[in-house]
């Protein structure tokens, strides 16, 4: 069975990628920017998204586990911190709990 392969331009066009770095320096800059954004986000939410996206990709999604993780994030101190930071117009200080 032949497997079709898409190049970066095709992957960008179909929505699989949201950007393509033109050269190694651009890649390094974009990776640093994305890493900085991710580092400032709530760890519980990021962990849950990553975990469940991986499970979806593996065909092993457990709806009860998704619901439990959402409930955990909804009850977290990080959610309250994010809301308070938004009201105070400051950067949140997430602790992962």
C-alpha positions in Angstrom: 0.0 0.0 0.0 1.4 3.4 -1.0 1.5 6.1 1.6 1.0 9.7 0.4 3.3 12.2 2.0 2.5 15.9 2.3 5.2 18.6 2.3 5.2 21.5 4.7 3.3 23.8 2.3 0.6 21.2 1.9 0.4 20.6 5.6 0.0 24.3 6.2 -2.7 24.6 3.5 -4.8 21.8 5.0 -4.6 23.1 8.6 -2.3 20.4 10.0 0.3 23.1 10.7 -0.3 26.7 11.7 3.0 28.0 10.5 6.2 27.0 8.8 9.6 28.4 9.7 11.6 29.5 6.6 15.1 28.9 8.1 16.8 27.5 11.2 17.0 31.0 12.8 13.3 31.6 12.3 12.6 28.1 13.7 14.6 28.9 16.8 12.8 32.2 17.3 9.4 30.7 16.8 10.1 27.8 19.2 11.3 30.2 21.9 8.2 32.4 21.5 5.9 29.4 21.7 7.8 28.0 24.6 7.4 31.3 26.5 3.7 31.3 25.8 3.2 27.8 27.0 5.3 28.4 30.1 2.9 31.1 31.1 -0.2 29.0 30.8 -1.9 26.9 33.5 -0.1 23.6 33.9 -3.2 21.6 34.8 -5.0 22.7 31.6 -2.0 22.2 29.4 -1.3 18.7 30.8 -4.9 17.7 30.3 -5.1 18.9 26.8 -1.8 17.2 25.8 -2.8 14.0 27.6 -6.2 13.7 25.9 -5.0 14.8 22.5 -2.4 12.0 22.6 -5.2 9.6 23.6 -7.5 10.7 20.9 -4.6 10.2 18.4 -4.1 6.7 19.7 -7.8 5.9 19.6 -7.9 5.5 23.4 -10.1 8.4 24.6 -11.8 7.8 27.9 -14.8 10.2 28.2 -15.0 9.7 32.0 -11.3 10.5 32.4 -11.7 13.7 30.3 -14.7 14.8 32.5 -12.7 14.1 35.7 -9.7 16.1 34.4 -12.0 19.0 33.4 -13.7 18.9 36.9 -10.2 19.0 38.5 -9.1 22.0 36.4 -12.4 23.8 37.1 -11.9 23.3 40.9 -8.2 24.3 40.8 -6.5 27.2 42.5 -5.0 28.0 39.1 -8.5 28.7 37.6 -9.2 31.1 40.4 -5.7 32.7 40.0 -6.3 33.1 36.3 -9.6 34.8 36.8 -8.2 37.1 39.5 -5.2 38.0 37.4 -7.5 38.8 34.5 -9.6 41.1 36.7 -6.4 42.8 38.0 -4.9 43.0 34.5 -1.7 41.3 35.5 0.1 38.1 34.5 -1.2 35.0 36.4 1.1 33.1 38.7 0.1 29.5 38.2 1.2 26.8 40.6 -0.3 23.7 39.1 -2.8 23.0 41.8 
